[in-house]
Amino acid sequence: MNRSMVQAISMAIILAIIVIQIIWMRKHPDQWRWSIPVFLWMLHAFIFYVTVFFTDLPHTDWSAVLRLHGYISIFIVEAARLRRGSY
């Protein structure tokens, strides 16, 4: 599988996650804050892949920042669950 195919699949999954997050926020209006870290991470990833597909900019540094954003997002969610006692 070539890189473009992987990027296209990634973009489709990112869009699916964004849709799922929006649906979840609407179904759970009292708990919408749980979706913010992942929603923002996916929005960041969507913007990243749009620039990958439509520009010739080097994306190495941005890719590293996107990964860091993901790690921070998961850390926030997991730390909140631990603090809340959801484990």
DRENVO-324140 format. One record per residue (C-alpha): residue in three letters; x, y, z. Coordinates in steps of 0.5 Angstrom, whole numbers, plus 500, padded with zeros to 3 digits. Layout:
// DRENVO-324140
ALAXYZ/...
***
This chain:
// DRENVO-324140
MET500500500/ASN503507498/ARG503513502/SER498517499/MET493511500/VAL495511508/GLN494518508/ALA487518505/ILE485512509/SER487516515/MET483522513/ALA477518512/ILE478515519/ILE479522522/LEU473525519/ALA469519522/ILE472520529/ILE470528528/VAL463525526/ILE462520532/GLN465526537/ILE460531535/ILE454525535/TRP457523542/MET457531544/ARG450532542/LYS447525546/HIS451527552/PRO450535553/ASP452534560/GLN459531559/TRP461534552/ARG468536555/TRP470529555/SER470530547/ILE474536547/PRO481533547/VAL480528542/PHE476533537/LEU481538537/TRP486533536/MET482530530/LEU481537527/HIS488538528/ALA490532524/PHE484534519/ILE488540517/PHE494537517/TYR492532512/VAL489537508/THR495541507/VAL499534506/PHE494533500/PHE494540497/THR501543498/ASP508542497/LEU510544504/PRO515540508/HIS511537514/THR516533518/ASP516538524/TRP508539524/SER508531524/ALA512531530/VAL507537533/LEU501533531/ARG504527535/LEU505531541/HIS498533540/GLY495526540/TYR500524546/ILE497530550/SER490529548/ILE490522551/PHE494524557/ILE489529559/VAL483524558/GLU486519562/ALA489523567/ALA481526568/ARG479519568/LEU484517574/ARG482523578/ARG475522577/GLY475514579/SER473512572/TYR478506572/
***
